[in-house]
Amino acid sequence: MDRIEFTLRGGEDFIRLGQVLKACGLCGSGVEAKEVIQDGEVLVNGETETRRGRKLHAGDEAVFAGQTIVVRGAETDTEHHAD
């Protein structure tokens, strides 16, 4: 099973399930994403998910068509170095 890492954009706390399937190229359209989700073909954190509006947060995993999408938080540069 292949893994795809999806990083949330800065300022975003979540992405909806249908959106992440499209963004990762696993579905060609929102209609296709809606159909595969409603047909029970997608797992979120190991459980079947039928709501395309399900919010995925950093650390969540979605599985579809042999692909695992891992949602990562936005990377921020919070370290400050004193010289």
Rosetta blueprint (number, residue, H / E / L):
1 M L
2 D E
3 R E
4 I E
5 E E
6 F E
7 T E
8 L L
9 R L
10 G L
11 G L
12 E L
13 D L
14 F E
15 I E
16 R E
17 L H
18 G H
19 Q H
20 V H
21 L H
22 K H
23 A H
24 C L
25 G L
26 L L
27 C L
28 G L
29 S L
30 G H
31 V H
32 E H
33 A H
34 K H
35 E H
36 V H
37 I H
38 Q H
39 D L
40 G L
41 E L
42 V L
43 L E
44 V E
45 N L
46 G L
47 E E
48 T E
49 E L
50 T L
51 R L
52 R L
53 G L
54 R L
55 K E
56 L E
57 H E
58 A L
59 G L
60 D L
61 E E
62 A E
63 V E
64 F E
65 A L
66 G L
67 Q E
68 T E
69 I E
70 V E
71 V E
72 R E
73 G L
74 A L
75 E L
76 T L
77 D L
78 T L
79 E L
80 H L
81 H L
82 A L
83 D L
